[in-house]
Amino acid sequence: MNSKGCGDVSGPEVEVFETADGSKTLVDVERGVHYRSRHGAVQESRHVFVEGSGLIARAGTWRVLELGFGAAVNLVETVRAFRESDEAKRLVYHTVDWRPVGPEALAFHEGEGGALAREVAAKATKRSGEAVRALSEDGHVEVVLHAMAWDEVRLGEGEEVDAVYHDPFAKEVNPEAWTPACFAWSRSWAAPHARLATYSAATAVRQAMEEAGWKVWRAKGPGRKREMTVATLQDESVEPPGLKRWGQG
């Protein structure tokens, strides 16, 4: 099982791709798969994950579990949102990728988030199968890249996350990451108030979430995409407005 990537332990061959909103992502050359939406990499990342997970409304510590380090756009945008928040005090960002890209592929990212992404990517190339860490200069941001399959990841004892970014490649490319077993894995690390966000709106994906114990909600997608999916552990209405319980009209 893997997140974004398969094959040997070397990083995939990738190219930088400029999306419609001017932001950049990567393309897996071998498979022709884009790591983020071609219509807007940053737009999708902010809408689906940073905002869709409800993270930006939280005060204190932000704890994230991401499946699919990919082009590190989610990491960079989460660090940016954290620094823009008046209420957030610490960010702990766990990201899982069995075959992460090398640091040179992430040179297009500017600022603190980009530097942290390249640091963990560089460490992962030398320590495949391990969890590698990077800290911001002030110690308020900790990034942990788990360079292994998702079912091998273990967080700290008692550690629960506030947000799950479910962002592996699509089911056609990486079917194991869209199974009830995978959603049960992320649920096992989620705090009671946690929210999972993903770009997928497929019925089979939502059914897998429900089977794993998540409560599934429909939400407006980014840009041209009609819908995305949000999941919670509590069966009650959640913000932002516009979320509708899946299967209930």
Number of C-alpha atoms within 10 A of each C-alpha: 15 24 28 26 24 18 10 9 15 15 19 21 14 21 14 18 17 16 19 14 13 14 17 22 27 28 21 18 13 9 11 11 14 21 26 26 20 19 18 20 25 22 19 23 26 18 18 29 28 25 17 28 27 20 23 18 14 14 14 11 18 21 21 26 23 26 26 26 28 28 27 26 26 26 25 22 19 24 24 15 17 24 17 11 14 10 14 19 15 17 21 18 22 25 25 28 25 29 28 30 27 23 20 10 19 22 13 13 19 10 10 15 22 20 18 24 26 21 19 23 27 17 19 27 18 11 13 17 18 17 21 20 19 20 15 14 9 6 10 15 22 18 24 21 25 30 29 22 20 23 14 15 16 11 14 7 7 8 11 19 25 21 28 29 27 25 26 26 22 15 15 8 15 16 14 16 26 22 19 19 16 20 22 18 16 22 23 13 21 23 17 13 12 22 27 31 27 21 26 21 19 12 11 13 19 25 17 19 25 17 15 19 17 24 20 26 24 18 23 19 19 19 13 9 14 10 17 20 27 34 26 26 17 14 12 8 13 17 10 12 8 12 17 17 19 18 11 6 5
